[in-house]
Amino acid sequence: MWMLYAVFEIIYGNLQSKCISKMNTDLRNQVTKSIGCMSYEDFNKKDTGNYVSWHTNDINEIENTAFKPVYSIIFKVINLVFLQQHLSCLQKKYPIHHLNSL
């Protein structure tokens, strides 16, 4: 049972990394499109460092404050379900009798 959990954890970690990477890429593409749609005058109102920051720091901040916590919550919920199922199986295999005899 624990081996199954270990395999699940590895697969989940890989999927999480791929999904976060794809979401970061999609966000960068959206930022690039929005910059591309700006007029020349609007584009020159800001320093080019702002646009670079949007692609790097802002995307990383979104990843750390939004994407990772959401996936962490999902993993914790799945983990709780798995542990509940495991405890249920253990209880069926090794039933605990009433402790009235103490």
GUFIMAR-140352 format. One record per residue (C-alpha): x negated, y negated, z negated; residue in three letters. Coordinates in Angstrom, 3 decimals, m for minus. Example, Ala and Ser with C-alpha at 12.3 -4.5 7.8 and 13.67 -1.06 7.14 Angstrom:
2
[[m12.300; 4.500; m7.800]; 'ALA'],
[[m13.670; 1.060; m7.140]; 'SER'],
END
This chain:
102
[[0.000; 0.000; 0.000]; 'MET'],
[[m2.804; m2.399; m0.873]; 'TRP'],
[[m4.578; m1.558; 2.343]; 'MET'],
[[m1.474; m2.647; 4.243]; 'LEU'],
[[m1.485; m5.890; 2.279]; 'TYR'],
[[m5.169; m6.506; 3.085]; 'ALA'],
[[m4.520; m5.963; 6.804]; 'VAL'],
[[m1.505; m8.283; 6.632]; 'PHE'],
[[m3.589; m10.972; 4.923]; 'GLU'],
[[m6.263; m10.804; 7.634]; 'ILE'],
[[m3.694; m10.952; 10.440]; 'ILE'],
[[m1.836; m13.807; 8.744]; 'TYR'],
[[m5.070; m15.771; 8.307]; 'GLY'],
[[m5.919; m15.392; 11.980]; 'ASN'],
[[m2.413; m16.376; 13.112]; 'LEU'],
[[m2.422; m19.365; 10.777]; 'GLN'],
[[m5.724; m20.600; 12.202]; 'SER'],
[[m4.510; m20.208; 15.777]; 'LYS'],
[[m1.189; m21.942; 15.079]; 'CYS'],
[[m2.817; m24.877; 13.283]; 'ILE'],
[[m5.341; m25.221; 16.104]; 'SER'],
[[m2.542; m25.261; 18.692]; 'LYS'],
[[m0.544; m27.815; 16.713]; 'MET'],
[[m3.639; m30.030; 16.418]; 'ASN'],
[[m4.195; m29.770; 20.170]; 'THR'],
[[m0.551; m30.631; 20.848]; 'ASP'],
[[m0.783; m33.660; 18.569]; 'LEU'],
[[m3.953; m34.823; 20.301]; 'ARG'],
[[m2.232; m34.427; 23.681]; 'ASN'],
[[0.721; m36.511; 22.465]; 'GLN'],
[[m1.620; m39.210; 21.163]; 'VAL'],
[[m3.469; m39.227; 24.480]; 'THR'],
[[m0.203; m39.536; 26.413]; 'LYS'],
[[0.987; m42.395; 24.210]; 'SER'],
[[m2.326; m44.196; 24.690]; 'ILE'],
[[m2.092; m43.587; 28.433]; 'GLY'],
[[1.373; m45.145; 28.536]; 'CYS'],
[[0.186; m48.367; 26.897]; 'MET'],
[[m0.249; m51.464; 28.982]; 'SER'],
[[m3.746; m52.773; 29.538]; 'TYR'],
[[m3.072; m55.755; 27.285]; 'GLU'],
[[m1.691; m53.614; 24.456]; 'ASP'],
[[m4.598; m51.207; 24.737]; 'PHE'],
[[m7.155; m54.006; 24.424]; 'ASN'],
[[m5.446; m55.481; 21.345]; 'LYS'],
[[m6.999; m52.751; 19.229]; 'LYS'],
[[m10.569; m51.664; 18.847]; 'ASP'],
[[m11.469; m48.414; 20.619]; 'THR'],
[[m12.488; m47.025; 17.230]; 'GLY'],
[[m8.802; m46.961; 16.297]; 'ASN'],
[[m8.037; m44.630; 19.171]; 'TYR'],
[[m10.955; m42.362; 18.301]; 'VAL'],
[[m9.728; m42.326; 14.709]; 'SER'],
[[m6.277; m41.227; 15.862]; 'TRP'],
[[m7.852; m38.219; 17.578]; 'HIS'],
[[m10.100; m37.192; 14.716]; 'THR'],
[[m9.367; m38.510; 11.233]; 'ASN'],
[[m5.608; m38.853; 11.571]; 'ASP'],
[[m5.148; m35.389; 13.079]; 'ILE'],
[[m7.337; m33.871; 10.357]; 'ASN'],
[[m5.329; m35.707; 7.706]; 'GLU'],
[[m2.062; m34.372; 9.138]; 'ILE'],
[[m3.529; m30.873; 9.170]; 'GLU'],
[[m4.602; m31.081; 5.526]; 'ASN'],
[[m1.455; m32.728; 4.181]; 'THR'],
[[1.213; m31.074; 6.329]; 'ALA'],
[[0.224; m27.986; 8.282]; 'PHE'],
[[m1.897; m26.165; 5.708]; 'LYS'],
[[0.527; m26.688; 2.798]; 'PRO'],
[[3.455; m25.408; 4.865]; 'VAL'],
[[1.559; m22.268; 5.822]; 'TYR'],
[[0.453; m21.860; 2.221]; 'SER'],
[[4.082; m21.906; 1.067]; 'ILE'],
[[5.055; m19.404; 3.754]; 'ILE'],
[[2.224; m17.097; 2.688]; 'PHE'],
[[3.192; m17.368; m0.982]; 'LYS'],
[[6.811; m16.478; m0.231]; 'VAL'],
[[5.745; m13.475; 1.859]; 'ILE'],
[[3.323; m12.513; m0.899]; 'ASN'],
[[6.113; m12.621; m3.503]; 'LEU'],
[[8.349; m10.417; m1.348]; 'VAL'],
[[5.518; m7.953; m0.829]; 'PHE'],
[[4.708; m7.795; m4.541]; 'LEU'],
[[8.364; m7.353; m5.441]; 'GLN'],
[[8.633; m4.446; m3.019]; 'GLN'],
[[5.443; m2.925; m4.378]; 'HIS'],
[[6.662; m3.188; m7.974]; 'LEU'],
[[9.966; m1.646; m6.954]; 'SER'],
[[8.143; 1.301; m5.409]; 'CYS'],
[[6.000; 1.707; m8.510]; 'LEU'],
[[9.052; 1.661; m10.747]; 'GLN'],
[[10.671; 4.421; m8.697]; 'LYS'],
[[7.494; 6.477; m8.786]; 'LYS'],
[[6.737; 5.865; m12.451]; 'TYR'],
[[10.024; 5.040; m14.169]; 'PRO'],
[[9.822; 3.217; m17.445]; 'ILE'],
[[12.032; 4.788; m20.069]; 'HIS'],
[[13.716; 2.787; m22.762]; 'HIS'],
[[11.430; 1.897; m25.595]; 'LEU'],
[[14.059; 2.461; m28.294]; 'ASN'],
[[12.019; 5.212; m29.857]; 'SER'],
[[9.494; 2.681; m31.174]; 'LEU'],
END
